[in-house]
Amino acid sequence: MPQSNGQTEVTNRAILKTRLDETKGNWVNELPGVLWAYRTTPRKSIGESLFNLVYGKEGVIPAEIGEETLRIQQHEPETNDVEHLVDLDLLGEVKDAASTRVEEYKRRMAKAYNARIHRKSFQVQDLVWRRSDIQGNIGKLDTKWKGPYQVAETIENAIYKLKRLDGKEVPWTWYASNLKNFYI
């Protein structure tokens, strides 16, 4: 299943989990229904379903066929081709609106993320711990932090060169997310 903005939407995950868990080993027969649900469910980020973005019209869900909703009752096969061409003409506008909504959604998500994040910054000569699992896997009982080290230089906003307390420089640069303050 493709990811939207790096996230799996909760509704899609719930559909997949519920439907595929019920069928256990028979998931192949259930997959078309799951894909239909995925494609006809409106996405929060774009405000449209994937089906609508491709075909210019909302898909008919199986429940509408069994219960004959107003949309199904008003369907006229004779004018279907003309209505479909009109829907396809409007599809460009629908896609433009969806694109605008995606950009707004990304902006809101970035703002919410940035509000939660506490950016770390260190000054030259600050004492810090550095993560020990960056250079490879560590065991359960190994220490997760090594140090103390001293900040030797700030390369960019959140990138630092470190040196040992004896003055010898550590050969790599370190992101602030992999460092934490060392308190004496």
C-alpha positions as CSV (number, residue, x, y, z in Angstrom):
1,M,0.0,0.0,0.0
2,P,1.5,3.4,-1.0
3,Q,2.2,5.8,1.8
4,S,0.7,9.3,1.9
5,N,3.1,12.0,3.0
6,G,5.2,9.3,4.7
7,Q,2.3,8.1,6.8
8,T,-0.2,5.3,6.6
9,E,-3.6,6.7,7.2
10,V,-5.4,5.1,10.2
11,T,-8.5,4.3,8.3
12,N,-6.7,2.4,5.6
13,R,-4.7,0.5,8.2
14,A,-7.9,-0.4,10.0
15,I,-9.6,-1.6,6.8
16,L,-6.6,-3.8,5.9
17,K,-6.2,-5.2,9.4
18,T,-9.8,-6.0,10.0
19,R,-10.5,-7.5,6.6
20,L,-7.3,-9.4,6.1
21,D,-7.1,-10.7,9.7
22,E,-10.6,-12.2,9.4
23,T,-9.7,-14.2,6.3
24,K,-6.3,-15.5,7.5
25,G,-4.9,-17.6,4.7
26,N,-7.6,-16.6,2.2
27,W,-6.4,-13.0,1.8
28,V,-6.1,-13.3,-2.0
29,N,-9.9,-13.5,-2.4
30,E,-10.4,-10.6,0.0
31,L,-7.8,-8.3,-1.7
32,P,-10.1,-6.9,-4.5
33,G,-12.6,-5.7,-1.9
34,V,-9.8,-4.2,0.3
35,L,-8.3,-2.4,-2.7
36,W,-11.8,-1.1,-3.7
37,A,-12.3,0.3,-0.2
38,Y,-8.8,1.9,-0.3
39,R,-9.4,3.5,-3.7
40,T,-12.9,4.8,-3.0
41,T,-12.2,6.2,0.5
42,P,-11.6,10.0,0.5
43,R,-8.1,10.9,1.6
44,K,-7.7,13.5,4.3
45,S,-4.7,15.1,2.6
46,I,-6.4,15.6,-0.8
47,G,-10.0,15.8,0.1
48,E,-10.9,13.3,-2.6
49,S,-10.8,9.6,-3.2
50,L,-8.2,8.1,-5.6
51,F,-11.0,6.8,-7.8
52,N,-12.4,10.4,-8.2
53,L,-9.0,11.7,-9.2
54,V,-8.7,9.1,-11.9
55,Y,-12.2,8.9,-13.3
56,G,-13.7,12.2,-12.3
57,K,-16.6,10.6,-10.5
58,E,-17.1,9.0,-7.1
59,G,-17.1,5.2,-7.3
60,V,-20.3,3.3,-6.6
61,I,-19.8,1.2,-3.5
62,P,-21.5,-2.3,-3.2
63,A,-23.9,-1.0,-0.5
64,E,-25.4,1.5,-3.0
65,I,-26.2,-1.2,-5.5
66,G,-28.0,-3.4,-2.9
67,E,-30.0,-0.5,-1.4
68,E,-30.4,1.7,-4.5
69,T,-29.4,5.1,-3.3
70,L,-30.7,8.3,-4.9
71,R,-27.6,8.4,-7.1
72,I,-28.3,4.9,-8.5
73,Q,-32.0,5.6,-9.0
74,Q,-31.3,8.8,-11.0
75,H,-28.7,7.1,-13.2
76,E,-29.7,7.2,-16.9
77,P,-27.7,4.9,-19.2
78,E,-28.6,7.0,-22.2
79,T,-26.8,10.1,-20.9
80,N,-24.0,8.3,-19.2
81,D,-21.4,9.0,-21.9
82,V,-22.2,12.7,-22.0
83,E,-22.1,13.0,-18.2
84,H,-18.8,11.1,-18.1
85,L,-17.3,13.6,-20.7
86,V,-18.5,16.5,-18.5
87,D,-16.9,14.9,-15.4
88,L,-13.6,14.4,-17.3
89,D,-13.7,18.0,-18.4
90,L,-13.9,19.1,-14.7
91,L,-11.3,16.6,-13.7
92,G,-8.4,19.1,-14.2
93,E,-10.1,21.5,-11.8
94,V,-10.6,18.7,-9.2
95,K,-6.9,17.7,-9.5
96,D,-5.8,21.3,-9.1
97,A,-7.9,21.7,-6.0
98,A,-6.6,18.4,-4.6
99,S,-3.0,19.6,-5.3
100,T,-3.7,22.9,-3.4
101,R,-5.1,20.9,-0.5
102,V,-2.1,18.6,-0.5
103,E,0.2,21.6,-0.2
104,E,-1.9,23.1,2.6
105,Y,-2.0,19.7,4.4
106,K,1.8,19.5,4.2
107,R,2.2,23.0,5.6
108,R,-0.2,22.2,8.5
109,M,1.6,18.9,9.2
110,A,5.0,20.6,9.2
111,K,3.7,23.3,11.5
112,A,2.3,20.7,13.9
113,Y,5.6,18.8,13.8
114,N,7.7,21.8,14.3
115,A,5.6,22.9,17.3
116,R,6.3,19.5,19.0
117,I,10.0,19.4,18.3
118,H,12.4,20.9,20.7
119,R,15.5,21.7,18.6
120,K,18.8,20.9,20.4
121,S,21.6,23.3,20.0
122,F,25.1,23.1,21.5
123,Q,27.8,25.7,21.9
124,V,31.5,25.1,21.2
125,Q,33.1,23.5,24.3
126,D,29.8,22.1,25.6
127,L,30.1,18.6,27.1
128,V,27.9,16.1,25.3
129,W,27.0,12.4,25.1
130,R,26.8,10.8,21.7
131,R,24.7,7.8,20.7
132,S,26.6,4.6,20.5
133,D,24.3,2.7,18.1
134,I,25.0,5.1,15.2
135,Q,28.1,3.2,14.1
136,G,26.4,-0.2,14.2
137,N,24.1,-2.4,16.2
138,I,24.6,-2.6,19.9
139,G,23.5,-5.3,22.3
140,K,20.7,-5.0,24.8
141,L,23.1,-4.6,27.7
142,D,25.5,-2.2,26.0
143,T,25.4,1.5,26.9
144,K,23.3,3.6,24.5
145,W,25.4,6.7,25.0
146,K,29.2,7.3,24.9
147,G,31.1,10.2,26.3
148,P,31.6,12.7,27.5
149,Y,32.9,14.6,24.4
150,Q,33.4,18.2,23.8
151,V,31.8,20.2,20.9
152,A,34.8,21.3,18.8
153,E,32.9,23.1,16.0
154,T,29.5,23.8,14.7
155,I,29.3,22.9,11.0
156,E,25.7,23.9,10.3
157,N,22.5,24.4,12.4
158,A,22.4,20.9,13.9
159,I,25.7,19.3,12.8
160,Y,28.7,19.2,15.1
161,K,32.3,18.1,15.2
162,L,33.3,16.5,18.5
163,K,36.6,16.0,20.3
164,R,37.6,13.8,23.2
165,L,38.4,15.3,26.5
166,D,42.1,14.8,25.7
167,G,41.7,17.1,22.7
168,K,41.8,14.4,20.0
169,E,39.1,15.1,17.3
170,V,36.4,12.5,16.6
171,P,36.6,11.9,12.8
172,W,32.9,12.1,12.0
173,T,30.3,14.8,12.2
174,W,27.2,14.3,14.5
175,Y,23.7,15.5,14.2
176,A,22.2,17.2,17.2
177,S,19.5,14.5,17.4
178,N,22.3,12.0,18.2
179,L,23.8,14.1,21.0
180,K,22.6,15.1,24.4
181,N,23.9,17.4,27.2
182,F,26.4,15.9,29.6
183,Y,25.8,17.3,33.1
184,I,28.6,17.3,35.7
